[in-house]
């Protein structure tokens, strides 16, 4: 997997992920667990949804890693 999530994108994903988890806990809703998806992509640095569109927000990542 090549890195395609940059630093700013990761920070935004963490904020959104934590916000969704907190909202799910506050409203006692299982939908809050969807916040794990942006958190996981932020930690890994790879977003599979970017692949079909050729998007990469990672300017400084090593693109040679498989």
N, C-alpha and C positions, 0 to 999 in steps of 0.2 A: 504494500500500500504506500503510495506516495503522499507526502504531506500536501494538503490543499486547503488548510485552515490556518490563517495568519493570527498574529498576536491580538489584534483588535477584534477580529471575528471570534476568537476564543473567549475573550473577556465578555463580549456581548452574549455568547452562548452560556457562559457560567451565570451571568446575571439573570437571563431568561429562565434557565433551568432551575436555579434556586427559587426564583419568583413563582414558577409553576408548582414546585414542590410545596412551598409555603402556602400558596393559595389552596392547594389540595388539602393540606393539613387543616387550614383555617376553616374551610367550608366542609370538611369531612367528606371529601369526594375522592374517588379512586382515579379520577382524571388527572390529578396532580402528579401521578407516577409518570406521566408523559414527559415530565421535566427531566427524567433520567436520560432521555435521548440527546438533548443538547449538551448535557453535562458529559456524557460519554464521548461525543464527537469532539468536545473541547479537550478532553484529557488525551484522546488518541491522536488528535490533529488531522483526522481524515473524515470527510463527509461523503458518503456514497451518493447522495443526491446531487452533488456537484459534477460527478463524472459524465453523465450524458450531455451536459451543457459545456463541458470543458472549462469550468470556472475554477479559479484558484486565487485565494486571497493571501496566499503565503508567498511573500516576496523573497524572504531570506532563507526559506527551508531548502534542505538538500534534496533536489529533484531526482538525484541518481539512485536513491534507495528504492528497492522494489517494494 
